Structure formats: structure tokens, C-alpha cells
Amino acid sequence: MTERFQGSFTQQEPIPDEGIAAANAVMQSGRLHRYNTSGDEVSEAARLEEEFAASVGAKYCLAVASGGYAMTTAMRACGVGHGDRVLTNAFTLAPVPGAIAAVGGVPVFVGVTEDLVIDLDDLAAKLDQAKVLLLSHMRGHICDMNRLMALCDAAGVTVIEDCAHTMGAAWDGVPSGRWGRFGCYSTQTYKHINSGEGGLLIGDDPADMARAIMLSGSYMLFEKHRAAPPLETFAQIKFETPNISGRMDNLRAAILRPQLRDLGTQAARWNARYRVLEDGLANTPGLRLIPRPDKEQFVASSFQFLLLDWNAAAVADVLGRCAARGVELKWFGGAEPTGFTSRYDSWRYAPSEPMPASDRVLAGVIDMRLPLTFSDEDCALLARIIKAEVSAVYQGTAVTE
Ligand SMILES: *Cc1c(COP(=O)(O)O)cnc(C)c1O
């Protein structure tokens, strides 16, 4: 009998009971706005910021409306403005170039390697084109951060990290988000902690964070923050910084705090599932697994592999066969963007040069979500199905270009 997968690739786990209870308490209080505190009460949003900052060893943290908002705020706080060029990954998701466009910036795309990280040689060649790099740790793959920072520091390029897929991850023992001037995280449903929508921004520089807090819409209530710079830092900044409303509310913060406490446990559960898939797909002819360097402590909330140099018809055949068996794979190599997969040349509002080496990789990137509602047995089954269908297509037809 042909095995079929029954799980849902978009079904996350429920919010923990503790989060539901905390959310109910916020709703009963009626004080959902982060600055609507009574007496000495510390809001859920302020507590989340304190706890998140402590969890990554950052001085300051700001909770905001989305990961995209965290990125635009970081860029604004670093002075990125209209017409400024910003280096970023050719392989990332649409909110990253979108954030650059939102501040009036112009993306300069940097290539992707077969290991699905930013191409540091291509970066080195383009460092003279911009003052800021918005670095996306796309799908949780972390590049050699020691080398990246050495290159950017030498060129005077500011690094802002997009950690939408690396909350809880690290390179060489240093948490993702702690290498650059700012770290940006998303708490949207498909990321590592789930409040539907939401974002977090961390950093160590007092003036940067004072600007970010004012930008997020603190009015003159910034003294209610805790993971924030001293009040005197705001003396001038409070008059000079526009309010571009994008705060997080107490309801979302209440849901997130218990999830943040569980992040380490959840990361281990994700990685156990990832290893089952990786083991199951080892030695599949025509299929390239993505190496995971020793220095990379990842959180595998999704799984990627490459069908490198396959022709489009053969890749489409694999996707169709897997879909018929309940396995939803996404492809970054399609001619048109679909679902959440798009690529640098789909963002037509931003100019781009052809990038043949990256095109070759993108044409073979297959992506799969790995929600924690899948069991280890589910992952073993997914691997069996993918392995069988990739092998069938690979053996049956001429798949390479
Ligand atoms: C989800 C995501 C974002 C943006 O997060 P939102 O909270 O949805 O705005 C940024 N970068 C990457 C790579 C993402 O996947």
C-alpha cells in the first residue's frame, strides 16, 4: 500500500494554558494598551521586553507590532532614509526587501550559496555600495558570522540582523541577533513563538534604543519601559523623533511570555524532528541535504533540501507526486511567486541584476514547514515519501539540465 501523509503543514500547537490564563487576566483588566498601567503595575509588554533582553544577553529590548516593523524601526534608528542603498539577501522572504522599501531605501541583493547562506564573497565585492546590511538568517541557516562581521566592520557597514527564523539560535555560542547593531525577531504564527502578529527588537546602544522606542509610538511615556536606556538618553531624542505607531499590546505580550520560557524545550523538539528527516533523506541520489556547521546552533522550524541542476519539469514532477501523497513542498525556483515563496527578481519595485550563481541554487531550493504538531513518526514517514518520489523521478527521467 502506498503510504500517505495526513498532517497539516500549517497547524501549530495551541497557546500554552499559562498563556491563555495570562491573556484572560489582561482582558479582564481591560488594560490592553501597554502604557495603560494602574499604580506601580508593570505591563506585560514591559515584562516581555525585560525577559527577552535577558534571554539573549542584550541591554535593551522593544516589543513591536511585527517583525517587519522591527526591521523598519532598526533601519530608521540607524539613519537609513530615502534613496539609501541597503545590502540584503537575494534569498529571503518578501517582508525583508519590503522593509527596505518602506523606509525609502533601495535593496542591493547579495547572492546565496549552496549551503543557503549569504555568499560572503559576493558580499565582500558589494560592501562599498551601502552603509547598512539587513542580514536575513533565512530559514534558520546562519553564515560564518565571524567572517561576516570582520568584513562589515572593516568596511564600516552596519549590520542589522533579521532573526525571524533564528530566535533561540546562535553562531559560535553568540545568540543570533547579538552580532549586529540591532536584532529583529517576529512572533507571527509561523515563527518560534506565536502571538499571531508581533515583533521584538534588541540592541545595546542607548541612543539607538531611545530612538526606536520613540519611533514605536511611546509618546512621552517611555519611562514605563524597563529594558530601556536611562531617561536622560531621551532628552533630545524625544523632540527629534517622529512617532510611527507600531507598539505591541499587553494581550500579545501575555501570550508570548510563557512561550519564551519554553523556547529551549521547543527548539530541542524541533531539532529532533529535523534529524529524523535528515537521517531519512540521507543518501538519496540527486538530493542534496544542507550541511549544518558545528558552530551553528540552529532551531529547525522548517526543512530545506536542494534538487540542484534539475530541470523545472522534473522538480515539478516531484512536487506533484509528493502533493498527491499529502506532502506539501514549496519551491523557490518557480517562474512566478506563489504562496510565501518569492525571489529577488519577483520584487519588481526593486532593481536587480541577474545573479546566475544564485539562480542556480534558487532553482533547486525545496522548502517544507515543520510544525511541532508533527511527531517523530510523522517525520520518518515524510522522509520515506520524499525519498521514494525523488528517487522515482531521478531514476525514471533525465532530470538534470
Ligand atoms: C516572517 C518574516 C519576517 C517578517 O515578520 P512579520 O512579523 O511577518 O512582519 C521577516 N523576515 C523573514 C525571513 C520572515 O520569514
The ligand as an SDF file (V2000), in Angstrom:
LIG
                    3D

 15 15  0  0  0  0  0  0  0  0999 V2000
    8.1840   36.4090    8.7600 C   0  0  0  0  0  0  0  0  0  0  0  0
    9.4310   37.0090    8.3240 C   0  0  0  0  0  0  0  0  0  0  0  0
    9.7070   38.3570    8.5280 C   0  0  0  0  0  0  0  0  0  0  0  0
    8.7060   39.3700    8.9850 C   0  0  0  0  0  0  0  0  0  0  0  0
    7.9510   39.0650   10.0500 O   0  0  0  0  0  0  0  0  0  0  0  0
    6.4370   39.6220   10.2000 P   0  0  0  0  0  0  0  0  0  0  0  0
    6.2700   39.5280   11.6780 O   0  0  0  0  0  0  0  0  0  0  0  0
    5.5530   38.7290    9.4330 O   0  0  0  0  0  0  0  0  0  0  0  0
    6.4440   41.0390    9.7270 O   0  0  0  0  0  0  0  0  0  0  0  0
   10.9510   38.8220    8.1940 C   0  0  0  0  0  0  0  0  0  0  0  0
   11.8720   38.0290    7.6590 N   0  0  0  0  0  0  0  0  0  0  0  0
   11.6500   36.7350    7.4040 C   0  0  0  0  0  0  0  0  0  0  0  0
   12.7290   35.9110    6.7900 C   0  0  0  0  0  0  0  0  0  0  0  0
   10.4110   36.1960    7.7300 C   0  0  0  0  0  0  0  0  0  0  0  0
   10.1630   34.9090    7.4600 O   0  0  0  0  0  0  0  0  0  0  0  0
  1  2  1  0
  2  3  1  0
  2 14  2  0
  3  4  1  0
  3 10  2  0
  4  5  1  0
  5  6  1  0
  6  7  2  0
  6  8  1  0
  6  9  1  0
 10 11  1  0
 11 12  2  0
 12 13  1  0
 12 14  1  0
 14 15  1  0
M  END
$$$$
